[in-house]
Every structure is written in C-alpha cells, then in structure tokens.
Amino acid sequence: MTELRKIGVVGCGTMGAGIAQTIIQSGFETVVVETDDDRLQRGFTTIVSSLSRLVEKGLISEEAKDLAQQRLRGTTELSALAECDLVIEAIVEELSAKHELFRQLDGLCRPETMFASNTSSLSITQMASVVATSRQARFVGLHFFNPVPRMALVEVVRSFLTDPAIIEQVTEFVKAIGKTPVQATDQTGFIVNRLLVPYSLDAIRALEEGVGSIADIDQAMKLGAGHPMGPLMLNDLVGLDVLLNVANTMYDAFRERRFAPPPLLVRMVAAGWLGRKTGRGFYDYSDPKQPKPMTLQ
C-alpha cells in the first residue's frame, strides 16, 4: 500500500483552496495546479488570508502558519503532479471537463497514484471509466463541504470498481486531515445532497408560492427545526449556480419533481444573482455582517 506523503489538488477556487489549506495544515506536502497564474494567485491569497485569520483568533500559532505555507506549492503545469500519491480534483462541475483532466493525469502520474474527485453529484464510475483499467480500482470520490476548513464532513464515495483497500486508505487520510468520513455508494447526490437538495428547492418553491417571506422562511427553520442557518441563506452560501447544476444533474438521474429546479432559481442564476460570492442572492450582502432580504418579483 502506497504511503500518502505528497498530495495534489487540481483547482484553486473556493473548494480547491479550502482543500489545500486543510491538507497543508495537517502536515502534508501539497501541490496545487490551476489553469493560469491569476487564478492560482487568487487562490493562494485566500489560503494565506484564512491562515492569518486563524492566527489572529489564536487558533494556530504564527509558526504553524509559516510551516503550513512552506508545504504548499503552486503551478500551472499538470506535470508537477507526476510524483503525487493522491490527486484530488476540484474543478468545474462538468463531466466532460473532468474526463479530459483525468485522461491527462492518467498519462502523467505513476500507476500507484490514487485519483479522487470532489464532485458533489456526478458519477464516480463514469469519471473512472476514462482512465486505464488498473486506475479504476484506485479512483474514489472525496466530497468536501464549503467552507472546507470549518466543515467537518467528507463523503467517501466508492464505485463498483473501487478496491476496498483504497477506500480504507483514503478514509484514514480523511481522518488524518482532521475530517470525519462517511462512506457512500456512487448514486447521484450521495448522502447529503440526496437529502439536502430537495429541501433547498422546496424552500424556494415555498417562497414562490407565497408561503412565507425570505426572512420568515429562514427564521422558521432556524427556530422550528433547530437549524443553524435558514435554507435560503444556506442556498446563497452554497452558490445558486452550484445548486442549479446539482439539481439539474439529480433531475436528469431521477426524473422526480423534488429535484427539478424552480423557475425562480433559474431566473436568479440567469441574472447573475448567485448568492454571497456575487453580493446578491436571496439576500443583499452589501454589508456581509447584516445581509438584508432581497425584493424578488
């Protein structure tokens, strides 16, 4: 069994940066690959800022921050991943893009290197199908949650083809980086999104149908169900474009109304109101500390 020492992360957006930060804080040498220097620099700025906030809050020392940063390397060359023991993909949620990436990685990495996708809903089996037969057994899903440094859960997803020993090894890796693993089979949405997406979409339908206002729907679920955040604010945090993509993927798989995107969600994404990351969604984030419900027609 290959010892995991050097980890690769492809993509340095919100998820990739969070995954990389978590791994370097846990003592692993990490190589992050992005498509261009600007995106790589933005991702690294996010990582450094996050580590600095942890220092300011007294959660880590300045020395721990410096050591973590020393374990991080960034590049735009996929070939830099050739010597990694595990490569985690965190790129756009499009199967064709992931297929192309894994084709390239399969030709670059050692046969014993394990591949993992951070997909939230796409098929691990379909992704593994583009790589050599020997690699399919070493291909898993590792679904992290946003924001990665704070969220404890990682779904470890096995396909029909995954070697049980590989599942065991990556499960131990998840524990080693301070996360709690749960195992899921390769069914669209896995565990969390299978349950969460219908709830998130029903909250939007309730708003569309006049059941309650944005503020009242969120307040009701916080106080009535004990949730730390209402569903509409949670949708803004996840990203409405992300929710729409996942909903479409799940609807295509199951053809059930509960997974169908509500018209309001489709219109908001078309308008560029994607939630916190664009400053507008179900709430206006002009003042991030005091978001105000939007007026939606």
Secondary structure, DSSP 8 states (H G I E B T S, - for coil): -----EEEEE--SHHHHHHHHHHHHTT-EEEEE-SSHHHHHHHHHHHHHHHHHHHHTTSS-HHHHHHHHHTEEEES-GGGGTT-SEEEE---S-HHHHHHHHHHHHHHS-TT-EEEE--SSS-HHHHHTTS-HHHHTTEEEEEE-SSTTT--EEEEEE-TT--HHHHHHHHHHHHHTT-EEEEEES-TTTTHHHHHHHHHHHHHHHHHTTSS-HHHHHHHHHHHH--SS-HHHHHHHH-HHHHHHHHHHHHHHH--GGGS--HHHHHHHHTT--BGGGTBSSEE-SSTTS-EE----
